[in-house]
Amino acid sequence: MKQTTLHDKHLALNAKMIDYAGYDMPVSYAGIQQEHLAVRTGLGIFDVSHMGEFLITGKDALGYVNRLVTNTVTADLSKVTYALMCDEQGFVVDDLLVYVIKPDEILLVVNAGNIDKDWDWVNRHTEGYAVDIRNLSEGFSQIALQGPEAQHSIHAILGVELPDLLFMTFTVIPYGDGHVLVSRTGYTGEDGFEIYGQHDAIRTLWDNATTLGAVPCGLGARDTLRFEANLPLYGHEISESIHPYEAGLGFAIKLDKPFIGRDALAELKDKLSRKIVGLELLEKGIPRHGYPVYHEDTQVGVITTGYLLPNQEKPLALALVDMAYTAIGAALSVQIRNNRVQAKVRNRKFHLKNYKK
């Protein structure tokens, strides 16, 4: 099993470790509930060094990346672009972040569990483009600082003044013997920063942050936080069998440009037979991924993610449901073991996002 550069620090904190995407990763330290609330009220820190990084260089880098992804990537050297890579049928290969460091130097940040698949995908579509692709995933580490105290703490953690970044922007700054990339992004619905750098730099920044009071948070809280903020997880709300319009990700699709899967998505856009909705359970029970959703005695959907969240009174879920049953207030039920638990469709705004825009 692989280890991140922070593995020894997790063990020293007595983290509960699990196998995630082939890495030995912390699922929790003090507990998922405490870590979830730390991010919502203060400052949490995550080791996300398992994420994948591909560097695209060459004179055709910008055109090549725009061919790969659904969103429009421009030569703006401060903008972070959320995008999807889709197959020819319009289903999701992966969702990712795109950083244009230079017009001929572009960083793609992909999901840990999809690194090998994505590496194969991007290399299969280089014909006709003057580009070089390098997999930097093993050479760089990443931490995420998330919570309302992030802006107050970031300068002390870095030890340098940081330009005033807005949500979904980034900068590259000197740090130690090299540089780090700092972006105002995250996966929790809170304000925060993600920092990429060489292993030694990230180890130092982790120590700085935890010394200044950042609470170490594991993958458990990462999932409850992203779910509460209505952010998709690959393999749950998006996948090779769920297309972006079903997941409510139309904002990341620009049909006015060519990209792989564009024609299929143009047809799928107005022909939705199902979509992701929010559910609120009206009785006790935890709606887990894969549990069937019913209208009376007919299965009409499936749970993609569900939790009883630390600061919520009722169990909540995201579910992929047939269009006829997606209206707000629609009466449904969830099969939880031997019981049908009553539920209703609600909006997906489980938490109001706190980004700096």
Secondary structure, DSSP 8 states (H G I E B T S, - for coil): -B--TTHHHHHHTT-EEEEETTEEEEEESS-HHHHHHHHHHS-EEEE-TTSEEEEEESTTHHHHHHHHBSS---S-TTBEEEEEEE-TTS-EEEEEEEEEEETTEEEEEE-GGGHHHHHHHHHTT-TT---EEEE-TTT-EEEEEESTTHHHHHHHHHTS------TTBEEEEEETTEEEEEES--SSSS-EEEEEE-HHHHHHHHHHHHHTT-EEE-HHHHHHHHHHTT---BTTTBBTTB-TTTTT-GGG--TTS--TTHHHHHHHTT--SEEEEEEEESSS----TT-EEEETTEEEEEEEEEE--TT-SS-EEEEEEEGGG-STT-EEEEEETTEEEEEEEE-S-SS------
